[in-house]
Amino acid sequence: MKKREILILAVIACLSLIAVLYMNLKPRRSSYQVDDGDDVTSLDLPKEKAQGDWIAVVHRNRVILWFDSGVDADYTVYGNVGHMHIEVKDRKWHVLDVDCFDYTCKNMGWMDIDSYLYIICLPNDLVIVDGNTAMNILNGE
């Protein structure tokens, strides 16, 4: 190998080491942030009766947001990469905007309580599920 090739390999190795150290040493969020700025660790099923159905946003096996599918609203939650903007209208919901490189969750379209699929954002580690599924997550089932 020539000196130039060895130098290039050494620079690549140093950059890789710096990137690995940065990813392991950067501070991580210890709690979850919801659209109103509150920090929460996990939320239980709301006590009041929903006009539609209770839907949950789950991050790392914790419910960080409950919303009523019967109430038209917009919500913003934060995951690993950035925010997810959820729109609820006419007992249906979808991802309006998301900070990630995948956009699969945004491209899934509108969901309702009878949908067979859940909205999943792998880069943000966020899942939007029905209330029964969320309760199973909370109970460790």
C-alpha positions as CSV (number, residue, x, y, z in Angstrom):
1,M,0.0,0.0,0.0
2,K,1.1,3.5,-0.7
3,K,1.4,6.2,2.0
4,R,-1.6,8.0,0.4
5,E,-3.8,5.0,0.7
6,I,-2.8,4.4,4.3
7,L,-3.5,8.0,5.1
8,I,-7.0,7.8,3.5
9,L,-7.8,4.7,5.5
10,A,-6.6,6.3,8.7
11,V,-8.8,9.4,8.1
12,I,-11.8,7.1,7.5
13,A,-11.1,5.1,10.6
14,C,-10.8,8.3,12.7
15,L,-14.1,9.7,11.3
16,S,-15.9,6.5,12.0
17,L,-14.5,6.4,15.6
18,I,-15.6,10.0,16.1
19,A,-19.1,9.2,14.8
20,V,-19.5,6.2,17.0
21,L,-18.4,8.1,20.1
22,Y,-20.8,11.0,19.3
23,M,-23.7,8.6,18.9
24,N,-22.9,6.9,22.3
25,L,-22.1,10.0,24.3
26,K,-24.7,12.5,23.1
27,P,-27.4,13.2,25.7
28,R,-30.7,11.4,25.2
29,R,-34.1,12.5,26.4
30,S,-35.1,11.0,29.6
31,S,-38.8,11.7,29.2
32,Y,-41.2,12.2,26.3
33,Q,-42.5,15.5,25.1
34,V,-46.1,15.9,23.8
35,D,-47.4,18.9,21.9
36,D,-48.2,21.0,25.0
37,G,-44.6,20.7,26.3
38,D,-45.4,18.4,29.2
39,D,-42.9,15.7,30.1
40,V,-44.5,12.3,30.8
41,T,-43.2,8.8,31.4
42,S,-46.4,6.9,30.5
43,L,-50.0,7.7,30.4
44,D,-52.9,5.5,31.6
45,L,-56.1,5.2,29.7
46,P,-58.2,8.4,30.1
47,K,-61.1,8.0,32.6
48,E,-63.6,10.0,30.6
49,K,-65.7,8.4,27.8
50,A,-64.5,9.1,24.3
51,Q,-66.8,10.5,21.6
52,G,-65.2,8.0,19.2
53,D,-62.5,5.6,20.3
54,W,-59.4,6.1,22.4
55,I,-56.3,5.9,20.2
56,A,-52.8,5.9,21.6
57,V,-49.4,6.9,20.4
58,V,-46.7,4.6,21.7
59,H,-43.0,5.4,22.0
60,R,-40.7,2.7,23.3
61,N,-43.5,0.6,24.8
62,R,-44.9,3.7,26.6
63,V,-48.1,5.5,25.8
64,I,-47.1,9.2,25.3
65,L,-50.5,10.5,23.9
66,W,-54.1,9.4,24.0
67,F,-56.5,11.0,21.6
68,D,-60.2,10.7,20.9
69,S,-60.9,9.7,17.3
70,G,-64.3,11.4,17.6
71,V,-62.8,14.9,18.2
72,D,-61.2,16.6,15.2
73,A,-57.8,17.9,16.3
74,D,-54.1,18.1,15.5
75,Y,-51.3,16.6,17.7
76,T,-47.5,16.7,17.6
77,V,-45.4,14.1,19.4
78,Y,-41.7,13.7,19.4
79,G,-39.8,10.5,18.7
80,N,-36.1,9.4,18.2
81,V,-35.5,11.5,15.1
82,G,-38.0,14.4,15.4
83,H,-41.7,15.3,15.4
84,M,-44.7,13.6,14.1
85,H,-47.8,15.7,13.3
86,I,-51.0,13.7,13.5
87,E,-54.4,15.0,12.1
88,V,-57.7,13.6,13.4
89,K,-60.8,14.2,11.4
90,D,-64.2,12.4,11.1
91,R,-63.1,9.5,13.3
92,K,-60.0,8.9,11.2
93,W,-56.4,9.8,11.7
94,H,-53.2,10.1,9.6
95,V,-49.7,11.4,9.8
96,L,-49.7,14.9,8.2
97,D,-46.0,15.6,8.6
98,V,-43.0,13.8,10.1
99,D,-39.3,14.4,10.7
100,C,-37.7,11.2,9.4
101,F,-36.1,9.8,6.3
102,D,-38.6,7.0,5.6
103,Y,-42.1,8.6,5.3
104,T,-43.8,5.2,5.3
105,C,-46.0,6.4,8.2
106,K,-47.1,9.5,6.2
107,N,-47.7,7.4,3.1
108,M,-50.0,4.9,4.9
109,G,-52.9,7.3,4.6
110,W,-56.0,7.6,6.8
111,M,-56.7,4.9,9.4
112,D,-59.8,4.2,11.5
113,I,-60.7,1.9,14.3
114,D,-61.5,-0.9,11.7
115,S,-58.2,-0.7,10.0
116,Y,-56.1,-3.9,10.0
117,L,-52.8,-2.0,10.2
118,Y,-51.3,0.4,12.6
119,I,-49.3,3.5,11.7
120,I,-45.7,2.8,12.4
121,C,-42.7,5.2,12.2
122,L,-39.6,3.1,12.6
123,P,-37.1,5.9,12.6
124,N,-39.0,7.8,15.3
125,D,-40.0,4.5,17.1
126,L,-43.6,5.7,17.2
127,V,-46.7,3.5,16.7
128,I,-50.3,4.7,16.6
129,V,-52.6,1.9,17.9
130,D,-56.1,1.4,19.2
131,G,-56.8,1.6,22.9
132,N,-57.1,-2.1,23.5
133,T,-53.6,-2.7,22.0
134,A,-52.2,0.2,24.0
135,M,-53.6,-1.3,27.2
136,N,-51.9,-4.6,26.4
137,I,-48.6,-2.7,26.0
138,L,-49.1,-1.0,29.4
139,N,-49.9,-4.3,31.1
140,G,-46.9,-6.0,29.5
141,E,-48.9,-8.5,27.5
